[in-house]
Amino acid sequence: MSEKSLWLFIFILLYAAYCFFWGVRGSKYNSDSAEKYYLANRNVSSWIFFFAATAATFAGLTVISQVNLVFHDGFQYVGTAFVAITVPLGSIFFFKRQWMLSKKFGYITPGEMYYDYYKSDAIRVISVIVTFFIAIPLIAVFFGATGYLVNTLTEGHVSRELSMWIISIIVLFYVTRGGFKSIVTIGVVQSWLYFLTVILLGIIVYSLIGNFETFGKALAKVASTNMSSWETTNGYGGGDYNGYFALPGVVQWVSGLGKNEAVGGPWTAMMIFTFTLSFMGIVLSPSFSMWSYSAKHPKAFSYYQVWGSAVIVGFLLFVFATYQGIGANLLGANSEINKSGLSISTLLPEVSNKDHSLIIYHIISLMDKHALWLTGLLAVGLIAALQSTAAALLMTSGSIITRDLYKAYINKNINWEKERAAARIIMMLVFLASLYLATFAKPAMVIFSGIAISIAFQFLIVLLGLVWFPWITRGAAIFGLVIGIIIVILTETIGQQIAGNRLPWGRWPLTIHSGVWGMLFNVFICFSISAFSNITKIDIYRPHRQKFHDFLNEHMGLHPSRTKLRSFAYVIALIWLFFGVGPGQILGNSFFGEPGAGYESWILKIPSIWGYQLIWWLFGIGLIWFLASKMDLSTLPNKPIQANDLYKKPDEVQGEVNYIDKVGTGYGWILILIGMAIFSIIFYVYFV
């Protein structure tokens, strides 16, 4: 065994020991009730939720793909890092209200809540089916990536399949034994490892490049050429720019990937906008909606939304992951740049466009000659990040299938001991199905994982009806959801395979993501049916649904002193959505200097589009803070829900410093004003 493999196995054993310890300890905690096993007794504290939920939401989905795709697609892909803002934006509008309903009525799974509100078995069963088809392919991807990582770092001495099966057993053990309590406790450490790994990898690339000025000057030389995976934008986006440094227009009227692809790259402003909206599906899915039931109080959501998602994950994606992906091109991974003599060094092996998924593994291996123990630590950091999301999906999917299918329709009178045993067996079956897919059906794994989050995004309408709009009817929600899922499938690769490649469009037609294509049809169908039902007054369940909304409005209504801010909230949200992540992004192509004009013309000394993205990321943090804190979307209820619930009276809320001020976000308005001042100065310098 090589020294590198030895360090890798030492850190894996330490990580496994910690996971097994909490799996055993958690099993003692959850032996007597369903709420303890499934939801950690609804008592997850703010800081535990902050760390565990952040890792579960983002770590597995971004830790590897973000760096690899930034390396391949350049700064146009960096815009997808706005998921750090859009994902908490989705949770802001739904988590607190779902928490209140679960607290009031004792729901353990979203399916129970959907059924009770809509009085529909169909929507409950659909949620189970969707959960099943979301969880298994995504878990398979995470497990497969774990095995591939070990196989690569051990130079093929340990096979992908063997390492994948053995290491994944860690997840199965602590999930089935320890339940949700173990998941969130281990999730805290997994989040630390995730943060540390991304930061260290960024520092490694920075140290090898030299300094920020060297980085900027090297990029400026590349930007003056047409060397990129997508060549130049050919006028899309305001000029004939290197596709690596600019968005190829607001939208392109093309048939989609596989048919008639976009010029200059697929990541138009509209593509980034619809992708980041679709990524909300991760928190709108039944699997992650269930997380909102576990928090001790809604204040926990604000920690996760503002600090975990918007600040920390945004910083990791916009700065550290971007520096890794872009920097890899300058460290020898890009053969075209090497041949032109524009690379800073050739420390990394050359990687073809087809093999760009190897980049992050090669970056880790840079430490082989300097600190082998660090290679092992970074590898375990990636494993922990992948397993944090896998464990969350395994736990919630098993719980949902058990409660909403087995207990609801097969064995209604089952006692708790047998229910827990059934839940563990179902989780094991989901686990085995995922490993089977990752081992023997890799093409299917890739195809189904690619549509999972887009399908989950279709639950937006179900949740809007549940907690915001009582006029959305049962039939409208169900039919809209089903149509939305069908449209998602038809605008993805799997749709072409089902149709024998006869569809006139490809994947993501008009550079619009499949999740939003599905949502457009979903909204049209749902709103049309709801309008017809309300006009003809055939909706006999409206009084039943209204009771839920009366309860929510009574306990959550915006404080009278802040009602005047509602219009302001709408305005700033729309401005951010348009200029930050929407069509207005196209201004960033040359706002701070044209990409090919040279380093001296770059006002911020970085590519214009990157500077533009960083500025609107900071504004996005302010938006999330404002909605969560000042618009009372992630604060305590203003009336008690049950005896001894944590709550505050309206006058108390008005008269005191908001809770989140104590952790620093009370300076949010100051930061916004400073940001606007800086933006104004830059604007003045640019035009004068």
N, C-alpha and C positions, 0 to 999 in steps of 0.2 A: 504493500500500500504506500503510495506517495505521501509526502508530508502535506501537500495540499488537500488530498482526500482525507487525511487524518484530522486536520483542523475542521474540515467540513463536518465529519461525523461527530466530532467532539461537541460542536455547537448544536448539531441536530439532537444529540442525546440530552444536552442541557435543556433545550427547548421542549423536547418530548417529556422529560421528567417534570417540568413545570406544568405542562398540560395534563399529564396523568394525575398529578397531585390535586389539581383543582377539579378534575373529573371525579375523583374519589370523594373529595370534600363536598362537592356540590351534590353528590348523590345522598349524602346525609341530610342536606338541607331541604330537599324537595320530596321527601318520602310520603308526606301526608296530605297534599292537596294539589289540584290541577294548576291553580294560579301560581304556586311556588315553582312547579316544574316548567310550565309553559312561559311564564312571565316574570319569574323571580319575585313573586308575591307583589307585583306592581310597585316595587319599592326601589327601583334603580335610581341612584342619586344623580345629581346634575353632572358632576365631573366624571363619573363612571360612564354615563350615557354619552357625554361629550367625546370621550376617547373611543369607546367601543363602537358607537354608531358611526363616527367618522371613518374608522377603519373598515367597518362592514360595508359602508356605502361606496367608498372610493378605492380602497387599497387594491383589492383583487382586480378591479376593472381598469385601473390606470397604471399600476406600478411597472408593468412591462410594455403595454401597448403604446403609452404616450411617448416614451423615448424613441421607440422603434419607428413610429409613424412620423414624428417630428424629423427624424433623420431622413426619412424617405420623401416626405412631402414639404418639409420646410416650414417657414413662418405662416403659411396659409393654414396649416393644420394646427398651429399654436392657438388659433382662435377657439378651437374646441375646448380649451381649458376653461372657458366660461361656464362649463358645467359646474364649476365651483360656486357659481352664483345662481344658475337656474335650478339646480337640484335643491338647495335650501329654500329657494323661492317657492318651489312646489310644496315642500314640507310646511312652510309658513302658513299656507292657506288651508291645510288639512290636518296637521298633526294635533294641534290643540283641541280642535272640535271633535276629532275621533277619540282623543283621550277622555274628554268630558262624557261622551256617550258610553264609552267602555266603563268608565268609573260609575256612571249612574246605573247602567243595566247589566254590568258584569260580563260583558263580552270578552271572550278569550281569543277568538279569531275574527278576522274581517268578514268571513262568510256568515257567521252568526249575526253580525251587525247588518249585513246586506239583507239577509233573510227577514230579520225582524222589521226592518224599515220598509222594504219593498214587498214583503209578503210573497216571495217568489222562490220556489225551489230551483228554478232554472238558473237564476243569477248566482245562487250558491254553488251549484254544480259547475257552472262555467268558471267560477273563481278557483275551484279545485283543479279543473282541467288545465287552466292557464298556469296555475302555480306549478303543476307537474311538468309542463312543457317549458317553463322558464327555468326551474331549478336544475333539472337533470343535465341539460346541455351546458349551462354555465358552470355547474360544479365540475363537470367533465373537463371543461377547458382549464379550470384552475388546477385540478389534479394533474392533468396532462402537462401543464406548464411546470409544475413542481418536478415531475419525473424528468422532463426534458432538461431542466436546470441541473439536476444532479448528474444526469448522463453526460452533459456537456462539460461540467466542471471536473468530473472524474475522468475526462478524456475517453469516454466510452467503456470504462471498466465496469460500471454499474449500468445496467440497461434502463431505459426510460420506464418500461412497464414494471420492472421489479421495484425500483425506487418509488414509483408512483403508488403502487399498491401498499407497500410497507409504510411509507410516511403518511399516507392518507388515513391509515388506521388510527393515527393519533386523533384526527378529527372525529371519526366515528365514535371513539371511546368517550371523549369528554362531552360530546353532544348528547349521546344516548344516556350516559350515566349521570352527568351533572346538570343537564338541562340548561335553561336560559341563564341561570346564575353563573354557571361555569363559562358560558360563552362571553358574557359581558366582562367577567373578571379577567379571563385570558385575553379578551379583546383589548383591554387597556395596554397590556404589554405588547400585543401585536401592533397596536397603533404606534407605540414608541419605536418599535423596530422598523415599521414602515417609514415614519418620519426620518429616523436616523439614517436609514439606507439611502433614501432619495437625496438627503442633504450631503452625505458623505460622497456619494457618486458624483454629485455636482462639484464638490470641492476638489475631488480627484481630477476631473476634467479641467477645471479652472487652473489648478496648479501645473498641469502638463501643457496647457496652452501658453501660459506665461502670465498675462495680466489682461485686464479688460480692454485696454487700448490695442494690444496685439490682436485680440479677438475681433474687435471692430474693424481694424484695418484689413485683416485677412478676409473678413466677410465682404467688405467694400470691393475688393478685387474680384471676388467671385460674382458679386452682384452685377458687375459690369460685363459679364459674359452671359451666355445662354445655357450654362451648365446647370441643369436641374433635371429631375425625373420627368418634368412636364414641359421642358424647354421654355418658351416665352409666352406671355399672355396675348400677344398679337392684337393689342388695342383694347382688349377687355380689361376693365378696371382703370382706364384713363391713360394708358400708354403701353408701349411694347416692352414690358418689364420681364426680368428673369422670374419665372414662375415660382421659384423658391422664396422670393422676397415680396410677393404681392398676391392679392386675391384676384382671381380671374373674372372680375365683374360682379355685379349684384346677383344676376341670375343668367343662365344660358338656356336657350330653347333647344335642348337636345333630348334625345330619346332615353339617355341614361347609360350607365356602365354596361358594357357588353353589346351595345347597339351603336349608338352615336355618342361618343364621349365628349366631355367638355374640353375646350381649348385652354391650355395653360394650367390644367389641374382641376380636380372635381370640387375643391373647397371654395366655392363662391360665397359671397356674403349670405345668400339665402340658404346655402347648404349648411353653413356653420350655425345659422339661426335655427333651422329646423332640426339639426342634429342635437344641439344643446337643449332644445325644448323636449325632444323625444327622450333624451337621457333622464328627464324627470321621471320616466317610467320606473326607475329603480326605487324611488320612494313612494310612487303611487301604486305599485304592485301590492297584491295581498300579502306577499312575504314580508315587505318592509313596512306596510301599514301596521302590521302586528307589533312592530317595535314601539310604536307610539303608545300602546297600551301599558307598556312596562315601566314607564317613567313614574317617579314618585310624585311629580307635579310638572306643569307645563313650562316652568322656568328652565327645566333641563333642555328643552328644545332650542332655546335661544343660545345657550352655550354652544351647542352643536352647529346651529345654523350660522351664527356670526363668527365665532372663533374657530371652530373645527373646519367647517366647509369653506366659508368665504375667505377667511384670513389664511389659515395654515395650508389647506389643500390648494387654494389659489396660489399661494407663494411657492409651494412645491411644483405645481404644474407650469405656471407662467415663468418662473425663474430657473429652478434647479433642473427640472426635466427638459426644459427647452435648451438650457446650456449643454446638457448631456447630448441630446439629439443633434443639435446644430454643431457642437464642438467635435463630435465624432467624425464629421465630414472633413474637418481640418487636421485630424490626427491620423489620417491614413486610410480610413474606411471607404472613402469615395475614390474609386480608380480614376475617374475623369479629372478630378481636382489634382490628384497625384501626377498624372501625365502632363498637366498644364503647369506644374511647379508651383501651385498655389497653396499647397498644404503646409502647415506649420511643422509637422513631423509625421512619421509613418509608424507610430507605435501600435496602431490597430491594424489587423489584417483587412485587406480589401473585401468588401461585402457587396454582392450583387443586389439588384433591386428585388429579386425574388427571395433573397435570404435576409432582408432587413430586420426580421424578427430576432436575429442573433446579436444585434448590436449591444444590448444591455449586458449580455453574457460576456462579450468581449471586453466591455468596459470594466466589469468586475475582475476579469483575468489580468488587467493591467497591474494589479497589486501582487501578482505572483512573484515578481522579482524584488519586491520591497517588503511586503508583510503578508505572508501566507495566512496568518491568523485572521487578518482583515478580510481576505477573500472568503474565508469560512463564515465570518460574521455577516458580511453583506449577502451571502447566499441564503443564510437562515433568515435574514431580514426579508428577502423576497418571498421565501416560503411562508413566513408568518403573515405577510400581506395577502398572499393568495388564499391562505387558509382562513383568514378572518372573514372574508366574504363567503367562502365555501361553507364554513360552519354556520353562519347566519342563515344561509339559504337552506341548508340541510335541516336545521332545527325548525324553522318556520314552515317549510314545506311539509315536513313530517307531521307537525302539529295540525296544520290545516287539513291534510288528508285524513288524519285520525278523527278530528272533531267534526268536520263538515261532510265527511263521506261515511267512514266506518261507524262512528257513534250516532250520527244523525239518521242514517238509513239502514244500517245493518244490525247494530246492537245498541238500541237506545237506552237500555237499562243496565249497561255495563258499570261495574263498580270501579273505583279509582285505581286499585292495584292492577286490574286487568286492562284498564284503559292505558295505563302507563306502559305496560308490557306490549300492548298493541302498537303504541306510538313508537316504541323502540324498534319493534320489528319493521314497521313501515319506514322508519328512518334508515334502517339497515338496507331495505330493499331499494330505496332511492339512492343510497350510497353505492350499492352493487350495480344498479342500472347506469349510474354515472361512470363508474370505472369500466364497465363493459363498453359503453359508448366511446370512452377515451382510448380503449385498447383495441377494439375491433371495428369501430365505425367512425374513424376520424373525419371523413367528409361530411357525414351526417352531423357530427358534433359541431363542426364549423358552421354549417348551414343553419342549424336550429339555434345555436347561440347567437348568431347574427340577427335573428328576428325577435329574440326573447324580450329585450327591453322595449322595443317598439310596440310589441303586443301588450306589454304591461302598461304602456302609456295610454292605451285605450280606456283604462279604468278611470281616467280623468272625469269623464262624463258621469259615471256611476257615483263618484265621490262628490261631484258638484251637486248632484241631486240629493245626496245624502246629507250634506252639511250646509249647503248654501241656497239651492233653488228648489223649493217644494213643488213647483209646477212641473218638474221633470217626472214623467210618469213611469210606472214599472215597465210597460211594454216598450216605451221609447228608449229607456236605458238599456234594456236587453237587446233590442233589435239594433240599436246604434253600436253597441259593443261588438256584436257578432259581425256586422258589416265592416266595422273598423278593422277587426282582426283579419277578415278576408282580404281587404284592400292592402293591408300590410304585407300579407303573403304574396299578393299579386305584383307588388312593386319591389320585391326582393328576388334574390337568385332562385329561391325555391319555387317561386311562381312560374318562372320560365321552365324549370324542370318538370313541373306538373303539367304545363301546357305544351310540352314538347318544343319549346323555343318558338312558339307561334305568336306570342304576344308582340304587338308592335312597339312596345317600349322595353327598356332594360331595367337595371337596378337604379333606383332613385331618379326617375325621369324629371327633367327640367331642373336638375340639381336641387331637388327637394327630397328630404329624407322620408323613408317609408312610414315612419311613425306619424309624421304630420299629414301625409297622404291619407292614412287611415283615419286620423282625427278629423280631417275635413269632411269626409263622408259620414263619420260617426256623428259629428255635430249637426250636419244637415238632416240626417235621418232622425236623430233624437229630437231636435227642436221642432221639426215638422210634425212628427207624431204627437209630441206634447202639445203643440199649439192646437192641432185638430181636436185632441181630447179635451182641452180646456174650453175651446169654443163650443163644442157640442155637449159639454158637461157630462161626459160618459165616464169620467174618472171618479169612481166611487171610493177610492182609497185616499183621496186628497186630505180629508180630515185626519186620518190616521197619521199620515206623514207630517202634517202641520204640527202635531203635538211635539215631535222631535225638534222642529225648528223653533217652536215657542220656548222650549226648554233651553236651547242653545242661545237664543236671543236674550232670554232673561238672565242667563249666567255669564254671557260673554260680551254683551254689547259694548261698543266703544264708549269710553268715558265722555260725559257731556263736554268737558273742557277741551276735548281733542276732536270733536266732530268737525270743526272748521278745517282741520288738517286733512280730512278725507280727500277733498278735491286736489290738494297739493300732492298727496300720495299717488293719486292716479296720474297726475302730470309727470312727476319725476320718474315713475315706473315706466311710462310710455316713452319718455325721452331716452331712458337708459336702454330699453328694449330696442329702440330704433337705431340709436347711434352707437351703443355699446356692442350689442350682439346681433343687431339686425342689418338692414341695407346700408345704414350709415357707416358701417365698417369700411366701406370702399374708400372713404375719405382718408383712411390711414395709410393707403398705398404710398402717397407722396406728401402727406401733410407736413412731415418733419424732414423733407428732403427726398428727392427721387432715388429709387434704389440704385440705379447705375451711374449716379452723378459723382460718386467718389466720397471718400470718408470725410473730407473737410466740409462737404455740403450737408452732411447729416447733422442736424441741429442737436440731437440727443446723443450723437456718437454711437448710435445703434440703428438698425433698420427702422424706417419710419413706421411700418406696420406693427412691429413689436412694441415700440414706444406708445403707439396709439392704444394697443391692447392693454398694456400695463396701466395706463391712465384710467381707462374705463373699467378695469378690474377694481381699482381703488374706489371709483365712484359706486361700483356694484356693492362693495363692502358697506358703504354708507347707506345704500338702498336697503340692504338686508337688515342692518341695524335699525333703521327707521321703521320699517314695517313690523319687525319682531317686537321692538320695544315701545315705540311711540304710538303705533297703531294697535297695540294690545293683542297682536296675533300670536305672541308667544310669552304671555305674562299670566299671572294667577287669575283665576275666575273672580268675578266681583261679588259672587254669592256662593254660599256653601252648597255643595252637591249632595253630600251626606253628612251625618253627624261627625264632627271632628276632622272634616276635610280642611286642608290648607287653603285659606282664602283671605281676601281682604275686602273691606267695604270701599265703595267708590271714593269717599272722602279721604280715606287712608291712602289710597293709591295716588290721589291728587296732591296730597300734602307732603309726601315724602320723596326722597331721592329714589329714582327707580332702581330696582335691585341690580340691574346690569351695570349701573354706574360704578358699583363697587369693584368691578373687575376691569374697569378702564373704558368701557364704551360710552360712558357719560360724556366723553370728549368727542363723541361722534360728529356733532355739529361743527366743532372747531376744526376737526380733520377735514370735513367737507369744505369749509370755507378756505382753509389753507390750500386744499387741492384745487379749488376753483381759482384761487389767486395764482398758483403756479401755472395752471392751464392758461390763464389770461396773459401772463407774462410771456409764455412760450408762443402764444398766438400773436402777440404784439411783435416779438422778435422775428417771427417767421415772415410776417407781412411787411414789416418796416425795414 
